[in-house]
Amino acid sequence: MPILTITTLPTIWLPRPKFCFFWVARMIMAGHEFRGELPFKNVYLTGIVRDKLGRKMSKSLGNSPEPLELIEKYGADGVRVGMLLSSPAGNDLMFDEKDCVQGRNFFNKVWNAFLLVKGWEVDSKLENPNGVAINWFASRFNHALTEIENNFSQYRLSEALMATYKLVWDDFCAWYLEMIKPAYQQPIDRETYNSTIAFFENILKVLHPFMPFITEELWHDELFGKRDIMDCCIVAQLPTNGEINSRLLADVEIIQQIITQVRNIRGNKQISPREALPLFFKANSGINYLTYQSILTKLANLSELAPVNNKVSSANNFLVSTDEFYVPLSENIDPLVEAGRLQKEKEYLNGFLKSVNAKLTNERFMSNAKPDIIEVELKKKADAEAKLKILDESLSALAN
């Protein structure tokens, strides 16, 4: 049975809420009369759209925007996304035009990703160097799809859109495309290209309920092959859940943190992004970082990636998980500044460890929490203690 969506919008968009139940009754009676069955089983009522001050929109107050003007300014998809992102289930929507700006920016992000992929040249003779990136995004997509479907099943439309938003903006555009993007004016291998097109098609299917206009437009582009005029995105079969490699997802999340830390060092030291930097690591967690060497080298612009057994002196260092990383720079490191930074990190970890221990020593929490939740808290404690030990060693080395 389809779901009937009834929205209590301003009077200029839809009739007042008191008529909604009248419509429901009429459709139920019509269904019994003409089909002998209920026309629907679920009725979804949204909150009222108010202005950003919480006032109900009305013509007399002059706080009710003209929808066609908003669409002209931000696009129909931009307005839809902006409103849905700010409308959690069961609550009134405090409408602010800035939400439409966010929707328009999301529209532009999808469009620019499409232009990027469409501009690639393919060389079938090249080997695929992006196996790790492809496998990671396949798992990440399946993980996000599970979350999106769970939100839909509970009518949490805003949360479903937010999960889709993060999948497209962060995972696909900001990370995956950067991982596999060929060098300037260089071709891409056929296997990576085909995988990316398949991922993009699935993204269009997931995006379509929220952004029907751009997704339908791109769906019929020659990038995705020739389609019959009736072969539309709106009737395309949604993707099915596939295998999720949890270990790979966890490892790449750590890789992303490493790349971010190296970029932060560049920003703090005002080092050009074009200048390649060496990165040494002391792995305590068992992750084989050389497996991800191509991703790290490309996105962090590294001249070298190598394991070490001892601490690297006169280097900028940082922690990710329980692993230590060192970026040697030509300039000398100020011991006082570095000690201050490490001390702040130590204070934060001590506070974090205190909150974790408070949970683990709470009899009520321990008796009511599920075993997997307790296991997560124990792992947090072990990781924090390991990091504190490494920080103490680093502070001692600076003191000497």
N, C-alpha and C positions, 0 to 999 in steps of 0.2 A: 504494500500500500504506500502511496506517496505521502509525504509529510506536508501538511498545510502550514504555511508560514504566515502569521498575521502580525503585522508590525504597527505599533501605535506611534506613527510619525506625526509631524505637524499637519495641520489641516490643509496646507497647500499641497502636501504630498499624498496623503491618504486620509480617509474620513476619520472622525474622532473614535476613540477606543470603545465608546458605548455601543457602536454599531458592529463591532467585531463579532460578538456572540450572536447577533442577529444574522450575520452572514453564515456563521457556522451552522445555525439551526436550519437556515434555508437550504444549504448544501446537503445536510443530512437528509432532509425531507425529499429533496430532489433525487438523491442517490437511491433512496428506498423506492421512490415512485417510478423512476425510469430504468434503474438497473437492478433493483431488488437487493441492494447491498450497501454497506457503508462506503462513502466516497474516500474516507481516510480514517485512520485510527489514532493519529497523533496530531495535536494542535500545539504549535510553538508560538508563544506570546513573548515578544521582546519588551524591554522597558521603553519608557517615553524618551524621545530625543529632546533634550533641554539645551539652553545656551550654556556657555562656560561658567556663568554665575549661578547655574542651577535653576534658572527661571524657565517656566514652560513657554514654548515659542508661540507667538501670536502676532497677528498683523498690527494690532493696536500698539504693542511694544516696539514693533519694528525690528525684532531680533530673529526673525525667521528668514534664512538665506534663500535666494532663488536657485533652485537646483540646476536649471539650465545654465546659469552663469557660472556655477561651480564646475559643471562639466566642461564648459568652454575653457575655463582657466586651468583645470587640473586633469581633465579627461574623465570619462565615465568610470574606467577601472580605478583611477586614482581616488575618486570620491568613494567608490565602494570599499576599497581597501582601507582608506583612512577611517571610515565610519566603523567598519568591522573590527579593526585593531583596538578601537577605544570603547567597545561595547561588550564587556563580560556578561555572561549569562545571568539573568535575574536582576540586573541593575539598570538604572536609567543611564542614558548616554549623554554625557556633558560634551556637546558638540563644540569643537574648536576648529577653525579653518586650517590650523597648522597640521591637523591630522591628515587633511587632504594633501598637504605638501609631502608628507611622508609617503602617502600612497602614490603620488606622482613620481617621487624619487625611486620607489620600488619598480614602477612601470619602466622607468628609464634604465634601471639596472638590468632588467630582463631583456630589454631591447638592445642594450650595448653588448650583453653576453651573446645574443644572437648574431650581431654584426661581427663580433670577434671570431666566432666559430665559422661563420659563412665566409670570412675572408681568408681562411687557411687554404693553402695548397697541399695536396696529398701526394706523397711519393710512396708507391707500393713496394719499392725496393728496400725501404728503411725498415730496420728491426724495431720492435716495440720496447722502449726503455722505461715505460710508465706502468708496468704491471702492478707495483705496490699501490700507486695512486688509484688505479682503476678498481682494484679489489677493495681498497678502503672506501671509495665513494659508493660502491655497490652495497657494502655493509651499512654505511651511514644512511643511504637512501632507505634501505629496508627497515632500519631502526626508526627513522623519522616517520615512515609510512605507518608503522605500527602505532606510534604515538598519535598521528593524525586520525587514524581510524578509531582509536579509543575515544578521542575527543568528540568525533562525530557521533559515535554511538551514545554519548551522554549529552548530546546537543550543546556542547561547548564550542560554538562556532568561532568565537574570538581566539580561543586557545588553539584550535585547529589551524587557523590562519597564521598565528604567531609561529607555530612549529613549521609550517610551510615557508614562512618568511625567512626563518633562520636557515632552513635547509637550502633555499635558493641563494640568499644574499651571502651568508657566511660560508657554508660548506661547498656549494657549487661554484659561485663566482669568486669569492675571496681566496679559497684554498685550492679546490680541484683544478679549475681552469689555470691558475697560476702554476700549479705543479706540472701540468702537461703541456702548457703553452710553448710552442717552439720559439727559437730565437728569432729576432727581427728579420723578416723577409726569408725565413727558412721554412721548408715544408715540414709537414707532420706525417708520421707513419700511418698506414691504413688501419691497423688494428686499434690504435688509440682514437683515431678519428671516428671509426664506426661505433666504438663504445661510447664516445662522447655524444654522438647523435642519438643513440639509444637512450642515454641518460636524459638528454634534453627533451626527447619526446615524452618520457615518463613524467618529467617535471611539468610539462605543459598540461598533461592530464590532471595532475594533482592541483595545479594552479587554476584550472578552468572554472571551478565553482566561484572563485573569488575574483578572477580577472578574465571574464569570458571574451572580451573583445580582442585583446592582444594575443591571447592564446589561440583563438580561432584563426586570426590573421596569420600567425606564424605557422600554425599547423598545416596550412595549405601552401606554404612556401616550398620552392623546389629543393631547398636544403634537406627536407625530410622526404624527398621523393615525390613522384607524381601521384596525386590522389584524385579520385572521382569527386565531383562536386557534392555528392551526398555523403562522402566519407568525411564526416565532421568530427571535431574534437568533442563536441557536446555528447555524441553517442559512442565515443571510443571507450573500449573496455579499460577500466582502471587497472593500474599495476597490481600484481599480487605479491604478497609478502614472500621474500626469499630468505636465504641463509644470512645470518648475522655473525660476523667474526668479532666477538667481543674483545679478544686480546688485541687484534689489529686496531680496533677503534681506540682502545686505551693507549696503545703505543703511539699512534699518530697524534693523539691529544697531547702527549708529552713532547713529541717532535714539534708541534705547533708552539708550545710554550718555549722551547729552546730557540726557535726562530724569532719569536717575539722578544726574548731577552737579548739576543744578539742585536736586533734592530734597536732596542732601547739603548744599548751601549753606544751604537753609532750616533743616535740622537743626542745622548748626553755628552759625548765627546766631540760632537760636530764632525763626524767622519763621513765622507761622501759615500752614498750607497754603491757607487761604482768601484770603490776600493775593497778588494777582497781581503778577508781577515782569516787568520788561522784559528781553529777551535780544537782544544784538547779536552778529553773527558776521562773521568774516573768513574766507571760504572759500578754501582753497588747493588742495583736492582736486578741485574741479569738481562737487561735489554741489549740486544745487539744493534748498536747505533749505526754500524757500517751497512746494515741492511737498508737503512734509510739515507745513505750517503748522497745519492743523487738529488733527493728532495732537499736535504739540508744545504748542500752545496749551492743549489740553484736559488732557493728562496732566501737563504741567509747570506749569499754571496761569499762562500768560504774558499780560501786558497788551499786549505788543508784541514782534514778531519782525522784525528788519530787518538787512540787510547793512551793513557799514561798510568803508571803505578803510583807515582808520588805527586804531591802538589806542585804546581808550576808557580815559581816565584815571579814577582813583579808582573802579575797579570790580573786583569779584571776577572773576577770569578762570580759565579752564581750557582744556585741549586735549583734543580727541577726533580721533583719526587725526592729520592735519596741520592741522586747522582750529582757529581760535582763537574763543573765546566769552567774552562779557563780560556780567556781571550787575551793573548799577549799583545801589547801595544808598544809602539816605539817610545812613547812618553813614559816618564816615571810615575808610579802610583804613589799618591800621598797616603802614607800609613794611617794618619789620623782620620782622614776622610773615609778611607775604606773601613777602619775600625768602627767609626760611627755608624756606617751603613749596616755592617754586620751586627752591631749591637741592637739597632732598631729591629732588624729581622729576628734577632733572638728574643727580644721583648714580646714581639707579636706571637712567636711560636710558644713562648711560655704561657701567654694568655690563652692561646688556642688549646694547649695541652691541659690547662686548668679546667676549661669548660668541658673537655672530653672526659677527664677524670671525674668531674662532678656527676656526669651521667653514669659512668661505670660504677661509681660508689653509691648510687641511688638505688635502694632496694626495690622501690616501686617500678623504676624504669627497667631494671634487670629482670623483674618477675613478669612484666607485661610485654616487653619488647620481643619481637620475633627474633629467632636465632640469626638470620641473615643481617638484621639491623645491628645486633650486638657485634657481629663479626666485622661489620664496616667500622664501628666505633673503635674496636680493638686495633684494626689496621691503621686508623687515623692516629691512634696513640703511638703505635710502633713507628710510623713514619715520622711523626713529630719528634720523638725521642732520638731517632737516627739523625734527623736534620740538626737537632740541637748539639749532638755530639760532634758533627762535622763543623758547625759554627764555632764551637769552643776550640777545636783544633786550629781553625783558621785564625781566630783571635790570638791564640797562643803563638802562632807562627809570626803574626804581625808584631807582637810584643817583643819577640826575640830578634 
